[in-house]
């Protein structure tokens, strides 16, 4: 009958909405986790970071990190230089020294956001 079909349709629609809400919630949690762990990584790197002389605080280095699920850094590559070669090298060295880095235990979040991670590092964000 037509009524039964409509009820099934309504239930299917409701299930789809619930699934979409669950996905949105999971995405929001993953984004929060990602931001949290990026802060932890930045703090860990900052502990290992020794600045070369004559570094101004407003310089910024963009680095691509490749990691495995244990947080071990396989490579750290400057993809956008600060224009200060010694600073670029010091960031790469600090990242390698800080390895293994804190990474989320959720393997899906790791695979999506941490296996290949691009981060910006600025001297002004670290304690001098």
Residue pairs with C-beta under 8 A, 6 or more apart in sequence:
30 106
30 108
30 109
30 112
30 113
33 104
33 106
33 109
34 104
34 109
34 113
34 114
37 102
37 103
37 104
37 114
38 117
38 119
40 101
40 102
41 98
41 101
41 102
41 103
41 117
41 119
42 119
42 121
42 125
42 126
44 98
44 101
44 102
45 91
45 94
45 95
45 98
45 101
45 121
46 94
46 125
46 126
46 127
47 98
48 93
48 94
48 95
48 97
48 98
49 90
49 91
49 94
49 121
49 126
50 90
50 94
51 87
51 90
51 123
51 128
52 84
52 86
52 87
52 89
52 90
53 86
54 84
55 84
55 86
55 87
55 123
56 123
57 122
57 123
57 124
58 122
58 124
59 82
59 83
59 84
59 87
59 122
59 123
60 80
60 82
60 120
60 121
60 122
61 78
61 80
61 81
61 82
61 87
61 88
61 91
61 120
61 121
61 122
62 78
62 79
62 80
62 118
62 119
62 120
62 121
63 76
63 77
63 78
63 79
63 91
63 92
63 95
63 118
63 119
63 120
63 121
64 75
64 76
64 77
64 79
64 116
64 117
64 118
65 73
65 75
65 76
65 95
65 101
65 116
65 117
65 118
65 119
66 73
66 74
66 75
66 76
66 115
66 116
66 117
67 73
67 74
67 101
67 103
67 114
67 115
67 117
68 74
68 115
69 103
69 107
69 110
70 100
70 103
71 99
71 100
71 101
71 102
71 103
72 99
72 100
73 95
73 96
73 98
73 99
73 100
73 101
76 91
76 92
76 95
76 96
77 92
78 88
78 91
78 92
79 118
81 88
82 88
87 123
91 121
95 101
103 110
103 114
104 110
104 113
104 114
